Amino acid sequence: MTVQEITPAVDTDALLAGAQFADAFRVETGDRNLDARHAAERMLASQPRWVDALVSLRNFVVSPLGLKPSGEGAPAPRGMIGIFPVLSETPDRLIAGFNDSHLDFRVVIDVTAPEGVRQVTLTTLVKTHNWFGRTYLTIIMPFHRLIAPTLLRQVAG
């Protein structure tokens, strides 16, 4: 169960126009019945403790700065997956995320089966609005690059 970093293969402008950051990771799974919602639930509904600790630390640090704590905000049109509001959903793709004063982000979970091999791809898109958003993105990027593959491993394993 190897997670591979790949070139994002999404229409960035359609999902988050003006996004300055995009990355994607992919894993194969033997679960032929897996759809995008179930993949997202496996990834985001129960995170490893160290990820929960990082999210709690993030919420503690950014709260005095007026940023939304992860998992809070306006109700999502299609509910929540973990701490993320679901913005749209089909059996093959789930899009979650929200807009904030410093940046907007989208998490895109795609489930495909090219040549009969079931693949789950996690794509992250970010559009920053100001210097604080750019600084925030720079600070969280090393953690993101650890967390994204870890979450994908929960789908395959």
C-alpha positions in Angstrom: 0.0 0.0 0.0 2.2 2.8 -1.3 0.9 6.3 -1.4 2.3 8.2 -4.5 2.5 11.9 -4.9 1.2 12.7 -8.4 0.5 15.8 -10.5 -3.0 17.1 -9.7 -5.3 16.1 -12.5 -8.3 18.3 -11.7 -9.8 21.4 -13.2 -8.4 23.8 -10.7 -10.3 26.8 -12.0 -13.6 25.0 -11.8 -12.9 23.8 -8.2 -11.2 26.9 -6.8 -10.6 29.7 -9.3 -7.2 31.4 -8.6 -5.8 28.7 -6.5 -2.0 29.2 -6.0 -1.3 25.8 -4.5 -2.3 22.3 -5.6 -1.0 18.9 -4.7 -2.3 15.3 -5.0 -1.6 11.9 -3.6 -2.9 8.5 -4.8 -3.3 5.1 -3.3 -4.7 1.8 -4.7 -7.3 -0.2 -2.8 -8.7 -3.6 -3.3 -12.2 -2.5 -2.2 -14.2 -2.6 -5.4 -17.3 -1.1 -3.7 -15.6 2.0 -2.4 -17.1 5.3 -3.4 -15.9 8.8 -2.7 -18.0 9.3 0.5 -16.8 6.1 2.1 -13.2 6.9 1.1 -13.5 10.3 2.6 -15.0 8.9 5.8 -12.1 6.4 6.1 -9.7 9.3 5.7 -11.3 12.1 7.6 -13.8 10.7 10.1 -11.2 9.1 12.4 -7.7 10.6 12.2 -4.6 9.3 14.0 -4.1 10.9 17.4 -1.1 12.9 16.3 -3.2 14.5 13.6 -5.9 15.3 16.1 -3.3 16.9 18.3 -2.0 19.0 15.5 -5.5 20.2 14.6 -6.1 21.1 18.3 -2.9 23.0 18.4 -3.8 24.8 15.2 -7.2 25.8 16.7 -5.6 27.0 19.9 -3.0 29.1 18.0 -5.3 30.7 15.4 -8.3 31.3 17.6 -7.0 34.7 19.0 -6.2 35.7 15.4 -9.9 35.5 14.5 -9.6 32.4 12.2 -12.3 29.8 12.2 -11.5 26.7 14.3 -11.4 23.6 12.1 -14.8 22.0 12.0 -16.7 25.1 12.8 -18.6 27.5 10.6 -21.7 27.6 8.5 -23.5 24.3 8.1 -22.3 22.5 5.0 -24.8 21.8 2.2 -24.1 18.1 2.4 -23.0 17.7 6.0 -19.5 17.1 7.3 -16.7 14.6 6.8 -14.5 14.8 9.8 -13.8 18.5 10.3 -14.5 19.5 6.7 -17.9 20.8 5.3 -18.9 18.8 2.2 -19.6 21.2 -0.7 -20.5 18.7 -3.4 -20.7 15.0 -3.9 -21.1 12.3 -6.5 -20.2 8.6 -6.1 -16.8 9.2 -7.8 -15.9 12.6 -6.3 -16.4 14.4 -3.0 -15.4 18.0 -2.5 -15.0 19.5 0.9 -13.6 22.8 2.3 -14.4 26.3 3.1 -13.6 29.9 2.6 -12.0 32.0 5.3 -10.6 35.6 5.5 -7.0 34.4 5.0 -7.4 31.6 2.5 -9.9 29.3 0.8 -9.2 25.6 0.4 -10.7 22.5 -1.2 -10.1 18.9 -0.5 -11.1 16.7 -3.5 -11.4 12.9 -3.1 -11.7 11.0 -6.4 -12.3 7.3 -6.7 -11.5 5.8 -10.1 -10.8 2.3 -11.5 -8.5 2.7 -14.5 -7.7 -0.8 -16.0 -9.7 -2.4 -13.2 -7.5 -1.1 -10.3 -9.4 1.0 -7.8 -7.6 4.2 -7.0 -8.3 7.0 -4.5 -6.8 10.4 -5.1 -6.7 13.2 -2.5 -6.1 16.6 -4.1 -5.7 19.8 -2.1 -6.2 23.2 -3.5 -5.5 26.5 -1.7 -6.1 30.1 -2.7 -4.6 32.7 -0.3 -6.0 36.2 0.1 -3.3 38.1 1.9 0.1 37.9 3.6 -1.4 36.1 6.5 -2.8 33.4 4.3 0.5 33.0 2.5 2.4 32.8 5.8 -0.2 30.3 7.2 0.2 28.1 4.2 4.0 28.1 4.5 3.8 27.1 8.1 1.3 24.3 7.7 2.8 22.8 4.5 5.3 20.5 6.1 2.5 19.1 8.3 0.1 18.8 5.3 2.8 16.7 3.4 2.8 14.3 6.4 -0.9 14.2 7.0 -2.3 13.7 3.5 -0.4 10.4 2.8 -1.2 9.2 6.3 -5.0 9.8 5.7 -4.8 8.0 2.4 -3.2 4.9 4.0 -6.4 4.6 6.1 -8.3 4.0 2.8 -6.1 1.2 1.6 -5.4 -0.5 4.9 
